[in-house]
Amino acid sequence: MSQVKHLISWQDWSDGEIQELLEFAVYVKKNRVYFSGHMAGRSLAMLFQKTSTRTRVSFEAGMTELGGHAIFLDWMASNFLLSDIDFEGKYLSSNVAVIMARLKKHEDLLVLKSGSTVPVINGCCNLFHPCQSLADILTIVMDSPNDWQKKNLCYIGVHNNVANSLIEITAALGIHLTLVTPIASDESIVKASIDRAKKKATISWETDVKKAVSNADYVYTDTWVDMEFFNDPKFQKEKEERIQLMMPYQVNAELLKNTKAKVMHDMPIHAGYEITRDMVQSERSIIFTQAENRLDAQKAIIIKLLENHS
């Protein structure tokens, strides 16, 4: 049996492998019916330490549509809470074909991977969100099938896990990414990801948000406050400080009035903060298509990782 392939971040994937996965995701989206029984008799374990709508639904629906079964595991209601993560991971992988884990700490994900004998998929951690970024690029490809590699993507917001995965996947595929990130803490930045993008000359930074969007084909934003902290009273002071600092970077009609850029957001949306409600619902918004594309992206990832693993 060949070495187990995981998707923790795009760092362990070559440019060619990422390109092949993207092309496969397009094929899966266009030919859903071909894969209806592909995962018959196989199970996916979904381990959640963080809340979720899209990751939970898209993986579970995806596995069901592929003819397999998905098992939902709440971290707080499992023995992952009590035992060593690699031991629980080793047990879990003896029962399922693939594990998707949505954990708070990247380090815990690596420990889970070390114990697993089956592919582990990062369903979001503090540093990376690779599944989201594949769906993001799939959305751009479907929207601009003939010249997607020439499109300019502009990310406006806090430098976070979504930004890191966008940096990696755009570097691999040769798409230019402009970052407008007034908040970029050292612990959120992954130097290896930025080095890869610099080497490919796919990344640039801009402080003037109007200048940044002026030549963008797609404008992408994300929450300014991590979802688990948004309604946490202990985080209230930092939340207010962030909102005050980030408000000039809100994606709204005024910012985009002189551009035809389409609008993206990975959801969940905090309308009135990083983006206005009218922009979410505007004709230029492709946010809900982007969210829908998580389903086909997850299917493609599951199938690819299990291709050489039995």
Secondary structure, 3 states (H helix, E strand, C coil): CCCCCCECCHHHCCHHHHHHHHHHHHHHHHCHHHHCCCCCCCEEEEEECCCCCHHHHHHHHHHHHCCCEEEEEEHHHCHHHCCCHHHHHHHHHCCCCEEEEECCCHHHHHHHHHHCCCCEEECCCCCCCHHHHHHHHHHHHHHCCCCHHHCEEEEECCCCHHHHHHHHHHHHHCCEEEEECCCCCHHHCCHHHHHHHHHHCCEEECCCHHHHHHCCCEEEECCCCCCCCCCCHHHHHHHHHHHHHHHHHCECCCCCCCCCCEEEECCCCCECCCECHHHHCCCCECHHHHHHHHHHHHHHHHHHHHHCCC
